[in-house]
Amino acid sequence: MDTAFMRRLGPWVAVLAWIFGILLVLMLVVHAHFGEALSGFFNSAFGGRNLAYLMATLSRTTLIVGMALSSMFSFRAGLFNIG
C-alpha cells in the first residue's frame, strides 16, 4: 500500500481504537454483556418502525455536524471570534 495513505489512515485508526477502548472499559465497569450492549446500541440508533430511530439519529447528528463545520471553516479562515 501507499505510505502516504497509511500515514493518513493512522490517526483515524488511533481515534477508533480509543473510542472502542473507552466503550469497553465502560461496559466492564457496569458488567454489561458486549453482544447485548452492541445489539441495544444498534437497535436504538437505527431500528424502530419504518426506521424512525434512524431519522431521529440523523436529525440530531445533522445539527452537531453543521455546528462543527461552521466552527472549522471560521477557524480555518482566521476568524477566531465565532460567538
C-alpha positions in Angstrom: 0.0 0.0 0.0 1.0 3.6 -0.4 2.8 5.0 2.6 1.1 8.4 2.3 -2.3 6.6 2.5 -1.1 4.7 5.6 0.1 7.9 7.2 -3.3 9.5 6.7 -5.1 6.4 7.9 -3.0 6.1 11.1 -4.7 8.9 13.2 -8.2 7.6 12.3 -7.3 4.1 13.4 -6.0 5.6 16.7 -9.2 7.5 17.3 -11.3 4.5 16.6 -9.2 2.4 18.9 -9.5 5.0 21.7 -13.3 5.1 21.3 -13.5 1.3 21.3 -11.3 1.1 24.4 -13.4 3.7 26.3 -16.6 1.9 25.5 -15.0 -1.4 26.5 -13.9 0.0 29.9 -17.4 1.5 30.5 -19.0 -1.8 29.7 -16.6 -3.6 32.1 -17.4 -1.2 34.8 -21.1 -1.7 34.6 -20.7 -5.5 34.0 -22.6 -5.4 30.6 -22.5 -8.2 28.1 -20.7 -6.9 25.0 -23.1 -8.6 22.5 -26.2 -7.3 24.2 -24.8 -3.8 24.6 -23.8 -3.6 20.9 -27.2 -5.0 19.9 -29.0 -2.5 22.0 -26.9 0.4 20.6 -27.7 -0.5 17.0 -31.4 -1.2 17.7 -31.9 2.1 19.5 -29.9 4.1 17.0 -31.0 2.6 13.7 -34.0 0.4 14.5 -37.7 1.2 15.1 -40.7 1.0 12.9 -40.1 2.5 9.4 -36.6 3.4 10.5 -38.0 6.1 12.9 -34.9 5.9 15.2 -32.6 6.3 12.2 -34.3 9.5 11.2 -34.1 10.8 14.8 -30.4 9.9 14.9 -29.7 11.7 11.6 -31.7 14.8 12.6 -29.6 15.2 15.8 -26.4 14.4 14.0 -27.0 17.0 11.3 -27.1 19.8 13.9 -23.9 18.7 15.6 -22.0 18.2 12.3 -23.3 21.6 11.0 -22.0 23.4 14.0 -18.7 21.6 13.9 -18.3 22.5 10.2 -19.1 26.2 10.8 -16.6 26.4 13.6 -14.0 24.6 11.4 -14.5 27.0 8.5 -14.3 30.1 10.7 -11.1 28.9 12.4 -9.6 28.0 9.0 -10.4 31.4 7.7 -8.8 33.0 10.7 -12.0 34.2 12.4 -11.4 33.2 16.0 -14.4 35.1 17.5 -17.4 32.9 16.5 -19.8 33.8 19.2 
